[in-house]
Amino acid sequence: MRRVLGIDPGLGSTGYAVLDYARSRYRLASSGTIETPPGAARGERLNMIYEALSLIIGEFKPSEAGMETLFFARNVTSALAVSEAKGVLALCLHRRGVPLFEYRPNAIKLAVTGSARADKRAVQEYVRLLLGLESPPKSDHESDAIACAITHLHITP
């Protein structure tokens, strides 16, 4: 069995998902969103992300992780915040000994739906179908994190 951590990075909301994969089947062990308060200092928010991910890694002990890359940004300020969150997430994974692999958004869409141009709803629906869930994940961030984990399992042997 492989246990993979999928991550959709963000300063305000970081999606995460822990997937088990065995005998060509996926099982969702845990998923959710790490939320940080917008009024808190940036360093405090980054520390909250680090601490929360550290707890998730400690509890679920993934052997590898997949994270979405920052492909482009229309808003430079939010792109910088996401980049900082990505750095903290990568540091946390490194310190916990979890190898990190990064995937472009279109590669994730292609791996999960079969189309690099799929929209968010299509990704959510395919995630639901692949995992046998009754309803799609609660947030886009959570769904994207699950999609990152699925992509990693599809791409790496």
C-alpha positions as CSV (number, residue, x, y, z in Angstrom):
1,M,0.0,0.0,0.0
2,R,1.1,3.5,-0.8
3,R,0.1,6.5,1.4
4,V,0.3,9.9,-0.4
5,L,-0.2,13.4,0.9
6,G,-1.7,15.8,-1.7
7,I,-1.4,19.5,-1.1
8,D,-3.1,22.6,-2.6
9,P,-1.0,25.4,-1.2
10,G,-2.3,28.8,-0.1
11,L,-1.7,31.3,2.7
12,G,-5.4,31.7,3.7
13,S,-6.5,28.1,2.8
14,T,-4.2,25.1,2.2
15,G,-6.0,22.0,1.1
16,Y,-4.6,18.6,2.1
17,A,-5.6,15.0,1.4
18,V,-4.1,11.7,2.5
19,L,-4.8,8.9,0.1
20,D,-4.1,5.2,0.4
21,Y,-3.6,3.2,-2.8
22,A,-3.6,-0.5,-3.0
23,R,-4.7,-3.1,-5.6
24,S,-5.6,-0.3,-8.1
25,R,-8.0,1.3,-5.6
26,Y,-8.0,4.6,-3.8
27,R,-9.1,5.2,-0.2
28,L,-9.4,8.6,1.3
29,A,-7.8,8.4,4.8
30,S,-8.3,12.1,5.6
31,S,-8.8,15.5,3.9
32,G,-9.5,19.0,4.8
33,T,-8.3,22.6,4.8
34,I,-5.8,24.4,6.9
35,E,-7.3,27.9,7.4
36,T,-5.3,30.9,8.7
37,P,-7.0,34.1,9.8
38,P,-6.5,37.0,7.4
39,G,-5.9,39.5,10.2
40,A,-2.9,37.6,11.6
41,A,0.7,38.5,10.9
42,R,2.1,36.7,7.8
43,G,4.8,34.9,9.9
44,E,2.1,33.7,12.3
45,R,0.0,32.4,9.5
46,L,3.0,30.6,7.9
47,N,3.8,29.0,11.3
48,M,0.2,27.9,11.6
49,I,0.5,26.1,8.2
50,Y,3.8,24.5,9.2
51,E,2.4,23.3,12.6
52,A,-0.8,21.9,11.1
53,L,1.0,20.1,8.3
54,S,3.5,18.7,10.8
55,L,0.6,17.2,12.8
56,I,-1.0,15.7,9.7
57,I,2.3,14.1,8.7
58,G,2.8,12.8,12.3
59,E,-0.6,11.3,12.4
60,F,-0.9,9.8,8.9
61,K,2.8,9.1,8.1
62,P,2.6,9.5,4.3
63,S,5.6,8.1,2.4
64,E,5.4,10.8,-0.4
65,A,3.7,14.0,-1.3
66,G,2.4,15.8,-4.4
67,M,1.8,19.5,-4.5
68,E,0.4,21.9,-7.1
69,T,2.9,24.3,-8.6
70,L,2.2,28.0,-9.0
71,F,1.7,28.1,-12.7
72,F,0.9,31.8,-13.2
73,A,-0.5,34.7,-11.2
74,R,-2.7,37.5,-12.2
75,N,-2.3,39.0,-8.7
76,V,1.4,39.4,-7.7
77,T,0.6,39.9,-4.0
78,S,-1.4,36.7,-3.7
79,A,1.3,34.9,-5.8
80,L,3.9,35.9,-3.3
81,A,1.8,34.7,-0.4
82,V,1.2,31.4,-2.1
83,S,4.9,31.1,-2.8
84,E,5.7,31.7,0.8
85,A,3.2,29.0,1.9
86,K,4.7,26.6,-0.6
87,G,8.2,27.2,0.9
88,V,6.9,26.5,4.4
89,L,5.1,23.4,3.2
90,A,8.2,22.1,1.3
91,L,10.4,22.8,4.4
92,C,8.0,20.9,6.7
93,L,7.9,17.9,4.3
94,H,11.7,17.9,4.0
95,R,12.2,18.1,7.8
96,R,9.8,15.2,8.2
97,G,11.5,13.1,5.5
98,V,8.6,13.1,3.1
99,P,9.7,13.4,-0.6
100,L,7.8,16.1,-2.5
101,F,6.8,16.1,-6.1
102,E,5.2,19.1,-7.9
103,Y,2.7,19.1,-10.7
104,R,1.4,21.8,-12.9
105,P,-2.4,22.5,-12.8
106,N,-3.0,21.3,-16.4
107,A,-1.1,18.0,-15.6
108,I,-3.3,17.5,-12.6
109,K,-6.5,18.1,-14.6
110,L,-5.2,15.7,-17.3
111,A,-4.4,12.9,-14.9
112,V,-7.7,13.1,-13.1
113,T,-10.2,13.9,-15.8
114,G,-8.4,13.1,-19.1
115,S,-8.5,16.7,-20.2
116,A,-5.9,19.4,-19.4
117,R,-8.7,22.0,-19.9
118,A,-11.2,20.6,-17.4
119,D,-12.8,23.1,-15.1
120,K,-13.1,22.9,-11.3
121,R,-16.5,21.2,-11.3
122,A,-15.2,18.4,-13.6
123,V,-12.2,17.9,-11.3
124,Q,-14.5,17.7,-8.3
125,E,-16.8,15.2,-10.0
126,Y,-13.9,13.0,-11.1
127,V,-12.4,13.1,-7.6
128,R,-15.9,12.0,-6.3
129,L,-16.1,9.2,-8.8
130,L,-12.6,7.9,-8.3
131,L,-12.9,7.8,-4.6
132,G,-16.5,6.5,-4.5
133,L,-17.7,9.5,-2.5
134,E,-21.4,10.3,-2.1
135,S,-20.7,14.0,-2.7
136,P,-17.8,16.1,-3.9
137,P,-15.3,17.4,-1.3
138,K,-16.4,20.4,0.8
139,S,-14.0,22.9,-0.7
140,D,-12.1,23.5,-4.0
141,H,-8.8,23.4,-2.0
142,E,-9.7,20.0,-0.6
143,S,-10.7,18.7,-4.0
144,D,-7.5,20.1,-5.6
145,A,-5.4,18.4,-2.9
146,I,-7.1,15.1,-3.5
147,A,-6.4,15.6,-7.3
148,C,-2.7,16.3,-6.5
149,A,-2.5,13.0,-4.7
150,I,-4.2,11.1,-7.5
151,T,-1.9,12.7,-10.0
152,H,1.1,11.7,-8.1
153,L,-0.1,8.1,-7.9
154,H,-0.8,8.1,-11.7
155,I,2.6,9.6,-12.6
156,T,5.0,7.9,-10.2
157,P,5.3,4.1,-10.1
